[in-house]
Amino acid sequence: MHDGDKFLDALQRKAKLLYPAVKRTVDGAPDDCYWLLDPLARWTESAFGVDAFDLAARGYARYAMEVNRLQLAYESSGEFSSSSHEEVVQAVYDNPDYMIPYMWAAVLIYPYWPSMVRHIAFLRDRFIRQLPEQAAILELACGHGALGLLAIEERKDLRVDGVDLSPAAIDIALRLRQASGHETRSTLKVMDALDLQQAGAPGRYTGVLAAMLAEHLHEPERLFRTIAHHLAPEGICFFSTALESAQKDHVYEFRTEAEVLTMAADAGLRVVELVCDGPRRSGARYRPRALAAILEHRN
């Protein structure tokens, strides 16, 4: 029995139709999925109690159904939502009723979605384990903060500074951090992750985490410039994004992997490793997929 099975048991109770596919995904990569799910389950129960697993299951179910609905609309119309940044902030990031269940979904997609599951091993093996000793990591738009906490859990010499625009997300991250026991090696604050006026001196971080953020920005080029500013000359960045994937707060439509490589290059960065997965959809115009890459400065 894994601690992480508490998430799966709740999904089986609260969203039975979604459970079989999720169980197949977890069973297909158990070492990677439980590397994430087991500590997350312990922190979740300590921070929020056992009822949080049912909340997480309902949040994931609502998210999954909304994603399917929006993807069908995207397939039909060929257009993303035209919501402004301000409208997305008001409807999503500043709305606790939406943001709290959304935060659970945002971390559970890693072990639950076949397109995301390779990101777990990629994050652990190609980013966390490759950082030098005593490395400092900046997590941009940290959300739930779970990825930064997993880095600290994996390596006791690391420290992580997390920033996010959403007060509701930071509240969840603070409670998970307290439950994890890693408070002395983590800082969290509400801040626009792209605000270079508050960024401090360049090159302060040996590692930068920028996971599933670029597609939420009207100008993702700013994100690559932000990464380049914060990243030390010898540093590495874990970057990920969604392509051809419609969601409520996705505002930039990445169509090709080449767009990501070009934006990185324009900011003085290069992609040194990359994974990209998504379902094959016969006859569909779009193939929603998830890309993860390791970035470094170009010399």
Protein Blocks (a to p, Z undefined) as FASTA:
>chain_A
ZZklmmmmmmmmmmmmlmmmmmmmmmmmmmlmmmmmmmmmmmmmmmnojmlmmmmmmmmm
mmmmmmmmmmmmmmmnopacfbdfklmmmmmmmmmklmmmmmmmmmmmmmmpmklmmmmm
mmmmmmmmmpcehiacddehklnommmmmmmmmpmkbccddddfblklmmmmmmmmmmno
pmmmcccddddfklmklnopehkafbdcdehklmmpfblmlmmmmmmmmpcfkbccdddd
dehiacfklcbdcfbfklmmmmmmmnopacfbdcddddddehiabdcddddddddddZZ
